[in-house]
């Protein structure tokens, strides 16, 4: 498949890739595309009501080689929603995995391992002998009230701070 080696960098190229994959696999669906500027945690999203695939602008700019896999992931959701609706079907269930295998993805997974934006906050264990820390994009309860939570490694509380 040629789409797995393409480096997609624009919304136009993204649309061409979606069209190519849908036609190649005889999926009888129409799907629009959009580049999502605000995605900080998501690589992509399928919006069934809009029949649109949205791909992270950060992914396009910084990881263009990962775009085809993400597009296939979202096409998988589009095909499953078209065939089964949203009722009893799990988002990354057997129906989705079956479509992903048809798309040439051997080990379909529901999550990516990329950091798509810089963290705004850092939360870390207060115990100097413990190295547990995690980044956060939003000012969640863990960021606002870190002392209410306990480290699973040592049982100490957390502290948080804003990154510059």
C-alpha positions as CSV (number, residue, x, y, z in Angstrom):
1,X,0.0,0.0,0.0
2,X,1.4,3.3,-1.0
3,X,-0.4,5.3,1.7
4,X,1.7,3.9,4.5
5,X,4.8,5.7,3.3
6,X,3.3,9.1,2.5
7,X,4.2,12.1,4.5
8,X,1.0,14.1,4.9
9,X,1.5,17.7,5.7
10,X,-1.7,19.6,4.6
11,X,-5.5,19.3,4.8
12,X,-5.6,18.8,1.1
13,X,-3.2,15.8,1.2
14,X,-5.1,14.5,4.2
15,X,-8.3,14.5,2.1
16,X,-6.6,12.8,-0.8
17,X,-5.3,10.1,1.6
18,X,-8.7,9.4,3.1
19,X,-10.3,9.2,-0.4
20,X,-7.6,6.9,-1.6
21,X,-8.0,4.5,1.4
22,X,-11.8,4.5,1.3
23,X,-11.8,3.7,-2.5
24,X,-9.0,1.1,-2.3
25,X,-11.0,-0.9,0.3
26,X,-14.4,-0.4,-1.3
27,X,-15.9,1.3,1.8
28,X,-19.1,2.9,0.7
29,X,-18.8,6.0,2.9
30,X,-18.3,9.7,2.4
31,X,-16.0,11.3,5.0
32,X,-14.7,14.9,5.2
33,X,-11.5,15.9,6.8
34,X,-10.4,18.7,9.0
35,X,-7.1,19.7,10.7
36,X,-7.7,20.3,14.4
37,X,-5.6,23.0,15.8
38,X,-6.7,22.5,19.5
39,X,-6.0,18.8,19.9
40,X,-3.5,18.4,22.7
41,X,-4.1,14.7,23.6
42,X,-5.9,13.3,20.6
43,X,-4.1,12.4,17.4
44,X,-7.4,12.1,15.6
45,X,-11.2,11.9,16.0
46,X,-14.1,10.7,13.9
47,X,-17.3,12.8,14.3
48,X,-20.2,10.6,13.1
49,X,-22.8,13.4,13.1
50,X,-20.6,15.5,10.8
51,X,-19.1,12.5,9.0
52,X,-15.7,14.1,9.4
53,X,-12.3,12.9,10.4
54,X,-10.2,15.4,12.4
55,X,-6.5,15.1,12.6
56,X,-4.2,17.0,15.0
57,X,-2.3,19.9,13.5
58,X,0.6,19.0,15.8
59,X,0.6,15.5,14.4
60,X,0.7,16.8,10.8
61,X,3.6,19.2,11.5
62,X,5.7,17.1,13.9
63,X,4.9,13.4,13.0
64,X,3.8,13.3,9.4
65,X,4.8,9.7,9.1
66,X,2.3,8.8,11.8
67,X,-0.6,10.4,9.9
68,X,-1.6,7.5,7.7
69,X,-1.9,5.1,10.7
70,X,-4.1,7.7,12.5
71,X,-6.2,8.2,9.4
72,X,-6.8,4.5,9.1
73,X,-7.7,4.4,12.8
74,X,-10.4,7.1,12.2
75,X,-11.6,5.5,9.0
76,X,-12.1,2.3,11.0
77,X,-14.4,4.3,13.3
78,X,-16.3,5.7,10.3
79,X,-16.8,2.3,8.7
80,X,-18.0,0.7,12.0
81,X,-20.4,3.6,12.7
82,X,-21.7,3.4,9.1
83,X,-22.2,-0.4,9.4
84,X,-23.4,-0.8,13.0
85,X,-24.4,2.6,14.3
86,X,-23.2,3.6,17.8
87,X,-25.4,1.4,20.0
88,X,-23.9,-1.8,21.2
89,X,-20.5,-1.5,19.4
90,X,-17.4,-0.7,21.5
91,X,-15.2,2.1,20.1
92,X,-12.2,-0.2,19.8
93,X,-14.1,-3.5,19.9
94,X,-13.9,-6.5,17.6
95,X,-15.8,-4.8,14.7
96,X,-13.3,-1.9,14.7
97,X,-10.3,-4.3,15.0
98,X,-11.6,-6.3,12.0
99,X,-11.8,-3.2,9.9
100,X,-8.3,-2.2,11.0
101,X,-7.0,-5.6,9.9
102,X,-8.6,-5.1,6.5
103,X,-6.8,-1.8,6.4
104,X,-3.5,-3.6,6.9
105,X,-3.0,-2.8,10.6
106,X,-1.8,-6.0,12.2
107,X,-2.1,-5.0,15.9
108,X,-4.8,-2.4,16.1
109,X,-4.7,-0.4,19.3
110,X,-7.0,2.4,20.6
111,X,-4.3,4.6,21.9
112,X,-1.1,6.3,20.6
113,X,2.1,6.9,22.4
114,X,2.9,10.4,21.2
115,X,3.0,13.6,23.3
116,X,1.1,16.0,21.0
117,X,1.7,19.2,22.8
118,X,3.9,20.5,25.5
119,X,2.6,20.0,29.0
120,X,1.4,23.1,30.9
121,X,1.7,21.6,34.4
122,X,3.9,19.0,36.2
123,X,2.7,16.9,39.1
124,X,5.3,15.0,41.2
125,X,5.5,13.0,44.4
126,X,6.8,15.1,47.3
127,X,9.0,12.2,48.5
128,X,12.5,13.0,47.3
129,X,13.4,9.3,47.1
130,X,10.4,8.7,44.8
131,X,10.7,9.6,41.1
132,X,7.0,9.5,40.2
133,X,5.9,12.5,38.1
134,X,3.5,13.2,35.3
135,X,2.7,16.1,33.0
136,X,-0.7,17.6,32.5
137,X,-2.2,19.8,29.7
138,X,-5.1,21.2,31.7
139,X,-5.6,22.5,35.2
140,X,-7.3,19.3,36.5
141,X,-8.2,18.6,40.1
142,X,-4.9,16.8,40.4
143,X,-3.1,20.0,39.4
144,X,-5.3,22.2,41.6
145,X,-5.4,20.0,44.7
146,X,-2.4,17.7,44.4
147,X,-2.2,17.0,48.2
148,X,-5.5,15.2,48.0
149,X,-3.9,12.4,46.0
150,X,-1.4,9.7,47.0
151,X,1.5,8.3,45.1
152,X,0.9,4.6,44.2
153,X,4.6,3.9,44.6
154,X,5.3,5.3,48.1
155,X,2.0,6.7,49.5
156,X,3.2,10.3,49.8
157,X,1.2,13.2,48.5
158,X,1.9,15.2,45.3
159,X,2.8,18.8,44.5
160,X,2.2,20.6,41.2
161,X,3.6,23.5,39.4
162,X,3.1,25.4,36.2
163,X,5.7,24.9,33.5
164,X,7.1,28.0,31.7
